[in-house]
Amino acid sequence: MATLNIKNFPDPLYRKLKASARKHRRSLSQEVTEMLGLAVEAQAPESILDLRGLGKHLWKGVDASAHVDAERESWR
């Protein structure tokens, strides 16, 4: 199992974590592991569909086919 060391950890946050660990009857290490696990699991996987329309303002008025053709020509 891996070990995680954190430098310059803010004292106020340490005290809050310690209190939360006490409340849940866990060690500080167990509390941090639980919280990190929940945070990572809570992230929804990103979908390529979320990219729809991203950057469209950059292509406004540009003929995409002509642009691709010009790029391909520059590779020769």
C-alpha positions in Angstrom: 0.0 0.0 0.0 1.3 3.5 -0.9 2.2 6.2 1.6 1.2 9.9 1.1 3.0 12.7 2.8 1.7 16.2 2.6 3.9 19.3 3.3 2.7 22.7 4.5 -0.8 21.3 5.4 -2.9 24.2 6.8 -3.4 23.9 10.6 -7.1 24.9 10.4 -7.9 22.2 7.9 -5.9 19.7 10.0 -8.0 20.5 13.0 -11.3 20.1 11.0 -10.1 16.7 9.6 -9.1 15.6 13.1 -12.6 16.6 14.4 -14.3 14.8 11.6 -12.2 11.7 12.2 -13.2 11.8 15.9 -16.8 12.2 15.0 -16.7 9.1 12.7 -14.6 7.1 15.1 -11.8 6.8 12.6 -8.1 7.6 12.6 -7.0 10.7 10.8 -5.5 8.5 8.1 -8.7 6.6 7.7 -10.7 9.8 7.5 -8.5 11.3 4.8 -8.6 8.1 2.8 -12.4 7.9 3.1 -12.8 11.5 2.0 -10.4 11.3 -0.9 -12.1 8.1 -2.0 -15.5 9.7 -2.0 -14.2 12.7 -3.8 -12.7 10.7 -6.6 -15.7 8.4 -6.9 -18.1 11.3 -7.1 -16.6 12.7 -10.2 -18.7 11.8 -13.2 -16.9 10.5 -16.2 -16.5 13.0 -18.9 -18.3 12.5 -22.1 -17.1 13.5 -25.6 -20.6 14.8 -26.1 -19.8 17.6 -23.6 -17.4 19.0 -26.2 -20.1 19.6 -28.7 -19.8 23.3 -29.8 -16.6 23.9 -27.9 -14.5 26.4 -29.9 -17.1 27.0 -32.5 -16.5 30.8 -32.3 -12.9 30.1 -33.5 -14.2 28.5 -36.7 -16.9 31.1 -37.5 -16.6 32.1 -41.2 -13.9 29.5 -41.9 -14.4 26.8 -44.5 -13.3 23.6 -42.6 -12.7 21.6 -45.8 -10.5 24.4 -47.3 -8.6 24.7 -44.0 -7.9 20.9 -43.8 -6.8 20.9 -47.5 -4.4 23.8 -46.8 -3.0 22.0 -43.7 -2.5 18.8 -45.7 -0.8 20.7 -48.5 1.6 22.3 -46.0 2.8 18.8 -44.9 4.3 18.1 -48.4 
